[in-house]
Amino acid sequence: MHIKTFSLLSLFFAIAAGTLGPTSASFAAKHPESKIAAAKKAVTSKKAAPGKKAAAATNALPPLAAQVALADNAPALPAKAWLLMDFDSGQVLASANQDEALPPASLTKMMTSYIVEQALRSGKLKPTDLVSVSENAWCRGTSAESCMYLPLNSQATVIDILRGIIVQSGNDASKAIAEHMAGSEAGFAKLMNAEAQRLGMTKTTFVNPTGLPDPAHKSSARDLAILARAIIQDGAEYYPLYAEREFKYNGIKQGNRNALLYTDPTVDGLKTGHTAEAGYCLVTSAKRNEMRLISVILNTHSAQARADQTRELLAWGYSQFEKATPIPPTAVVATAKVGFGKADTVPAVLGGPWMLTVPRGQQVQTTVEFKPGLEAPIAKGTVIGKVVATSKGKPVGETPLVAQTEVERSGLLLRAWQHVTHLFGH
């Protein structure tokens, strides 16, 4: 009789655990996996492959076709939103639902790490500064969230905290640095939102530094690509951290959850994310030859799916696009008319080397647009216009035009004569 009662109770708690599991998982940025656990999963997955494939097929979203595509045969991907961006120009090469505000899960931590990196570059933080771990920041050692496993009331250096955020996706690391820099998670969220606004992330609202679910905590595929681009552009010193495959802290070694770091040598970042609400997410950057692309996958059905879809998107991008140099960097592009100067014109040149990512085999046309009413004095290097590039009638990029030489303002008598000739249209 006692045996039967125990069995029934065990069954009851098992059912309850199954019911509550997804709910508690919704408060997790991702499930932490040690290498041993991952290896065990790999072994068991071989035995359970048919069942897993069936479950994945059941949970998969229908393929989402491209709504924006600058080349043919863009893939359709089973995710709620996806995007491929050219790093150099910021041009979106293909996307679907790129501006839909969705839960970003731990992709949020890209902004957390970006703010830390900015503080390190400016000197507000030093890599050796110590960060304290409060009870609010401390992870309690459950499998319900990803953790760096910082001990309660301990201290860790800023550079270790940064690695814990980027490589291990530590919620504890994210909370600890937020409290260190802004006094609280809410205070740090204000810094995050100010930075998002500065970068032009128009569909983004951050509520916390971790990505733990909150109805107001949202971002979009395009916004996250903009953020990834900023991290790469501004973080030459710290961007290599995003390619690190593992980090050991407090005696616990954890692997980076970005599967592409282990299978594609051209991939060097950036971040994974997962909650029950956000699904499986991945922001990736890869560089092949001179071309760097950034991809975003939001809310797909499995970790395998986000990796596979990223591979498909990158493969399409690198097969369909190439680098082009529309104008040599030293060429005089055009001559601009200048009013009230000792010279009537000034030669215009590119502000710097200009490379575009364009569909393979397509010709690029350029048009020059000068600022209206240019008047002396004009200093050498002053932006006086721009060049716009198009391919098959679609814009593919633009770059500033600058004055190649200085133009001094004319004297009083010459200016008076120039006014007269201007009035009579000469």
Secondary structure, DSSP 8 states (H G I E B T S, - for coil): -HHHHHHHHHHHHHHHHHHHHHHHHTT-S----BHHHHHHHHHHHHHTHHHHHHHHHHH----B--SEESSSS---BSSSEEEEEETTT--EEEEESTT--B--GGGGHHHHHHHHHHHHHHTSS-TT-EEE--TTT---S-TTS------TT-EEEHHHHHHHHHTS--HHHHHHHHHHHHSSHHHHHHHHHHHHHHHT-TT-B-SSSS----TT-BB-HHHHHHHHHHHHHH-TTTGGGGG--EEEETTEEEE-S-THHHH-TTEEEEEEEEETTTEEEEEEEEEETTEEEEEEEEEES-HHHHHHHHHHHHHHHHHHEEEE-SS-TTSEEEEEE-BSBSSSEEEEEESS---EEEETT---EEEEEE-TT-BS-B-TT-EEEEEEEEETTEEEEEEEEEESS-B-B--HHHHHHHHHHHHTT-
